[in-house]
Amino acid sequence: MKTLNLNYLSLSIGAIAALLAPVTALATAGDIYETDGGSGTIFKFTPAGTKTTFASGLSMPAGLAFDGSGNLFESDIGSSNIYKFTSGGTKTTFASGLSTPAGMAFDVLGNLFEADAGSGNIYKFKPDGTRTTFASGLNGPAIVVFDSAGNAFVSDQFSGSIFKFTPAGTKSTFASGLARPIGLAFDSSGNLFEADRDSGTIFKFTPTGVKTAFATGLNKPIGLAFDSLGNLYEADRDSGTIFKFTGGVKSTFASGLNMPEDVAVQPIFGQLLNISTRMVVLTGSSVLIAGFIITGSSNKTVLLRALGPTLSQFGLTGVLADPTLELHAGSGALITSNDNWKDTQQAAISATGLAPPNNLESAILHTLAPGNYTAVVRGKNNTTGLGLVDAYDIDKSAATTLTNISTRGFVDTGQNVMIGGLISGNGITEVIVRALGPTLAQFGVTNVLADPTLEVHDGNGTLLASNDNWADTQQAQIQASGYAPPNALESAIIIVRPAGNSTAIVRGKNNTTGNALVEVYTLSP
């Protein structure tokens, strides 16, 4: 994957936000699902171990995978199908005509990858079910998992290997000499765990491939899955048991099962805890204008900040020396404003732990009802420079959330491209990121960016996805979301992000410049 290597982009906006103002996310554990091969059933377990039947009448159910919307996919060996189950249990056929379909995993763009053990292929399915061959010539591929950089790892049973595939499909050997490797799962630190069926062992591999034994004496370990608290669940086929490992300590989570094949933990859907945009702040129609939407049933306490001088600590030049900040209602009415954050609300802002580092920077702490709002950042006395606006969810209540931010301003070149950051927490968050230019002309904005391009990076700067014209990739998904850009030259990406930092970068194609808008909408239920 391409990583950012330009000095002015070496620190993403998400990383800046994390350094300046840490966000605490609350972890919870999801329900555990198990394919019971012998009984043709998918069982559901609460974290406390209470068992119910989620689906029955299946034919040798094997692999399980959740998509970013909470739908459960099951590979059915006996019928050679992949079935899709809604959260309510409604079943449809997603794919058919497979050959011993086994483990599955979704990439961040919502594509499903399936290890087709009988054919030796890895198939890739778009969300609409369109199938292509991602890799072939394998020897009993069992499980597919993805690391945080988008590389696919495949356990190849009969070659005794784990293969690594880049997003472009380039194959390399990650580990060999194993005894029928099947289950794979990554922990939050990027270590890969492997269920070695015939040795009865779970091996742990560091990101560099250093191997150690994590657990021994198991009875045909098959499926592996981590919950959000770091507990590892293992489907122990021949003992009919699911074992749970907490900090390496083993306990019995469920017993009396009939050939447990795989386990999957239902994702916890998170929320946006921080949204921010960095760009050059000019005058007139090219000031920094950030809109955000609060949805839910109760009020939300939000902290807005406008930073300038602090950005110079990260090697940025030409920063906005003295930003000012205004908060407007959806009607355009001014709610409140601030120049230097200590002038008003000093004690309350300091108590959040998110006070701007520089006294000339601005902040507003306000409790808002659900609705649309706008923050406007200008330079005092019409000065210009590089500035950042961000919004923090202070109470982090799931009942009312930040669901959208859209920032409009001037997209230049070099360090003055538009950079939008988000910090998500409390689980996975599916979002659509859009970069608009031509559409702004319909609203009287002049000098618009004629052809915006869009990139999404993780907190380490690794490129996760890019787009020029939105219909070139994910067209069906984007249309189904209801957020398709109005102009064919505008950009959009739907992506699933774990808790943490992400960055969106908007540039003009061929280094063109102009006014543009970057925005993020949450899609997760």
Beta strands, then each sheet from edge to edge (+ up, - down):
strand 1: 32-36
strand 2: 41-45
strand 3: 51-55
strand 4: 61-66
strand 5: 72-76
strand 6: 81-85
strand 7: 91-95
strand 8: 101-106
strand 9: 112-116
strand 10: 121-125
strand 11: 131-135
strand 12: 141-146
strand 13: 152-156
strand 14: 161-165
strand 15: 171-175
strand 16: 181-186
strand 17: 192-196
strand 18: 201-205
strand 19: 211-215
strand 20: 221-226
strand 21: 232-236
strand 22: 241-246
strand 23: 249-254
strand 24: 260-265
strand 25: 271-281
strand 26: 288-296
strand 27: 300-307
strand 28: 323-329
strand 29: 334-338
strand 30: 362-368
strand 31: 371-379
strand 32: 385-393
strand 33: 400-411
strand 34: 418-425
strand 35: 429-436
strand 36: 452-458
strand 37: 463-467
strand 38: 491-497
strand 39: 500-508
strand 40: 514-522
sheet 1: 3+ 2- 1+ 24-
sheet 2: 4+ 5- 6+ 7-
sheet 3: 8+ 9- 10+ 11-
sheet 4: 12+ 13- 14+ 15-
sheet 5: 16+ 17- 18+ 19-
sheet 6: 20+ 21- 22+ 23-
sheet 7: 30+ 27- 32+ 25- 34+ 39- 36+ 37-
sheet 8: 29+ 28- 31+ 26- 33+ 40- 35+ 38-
end
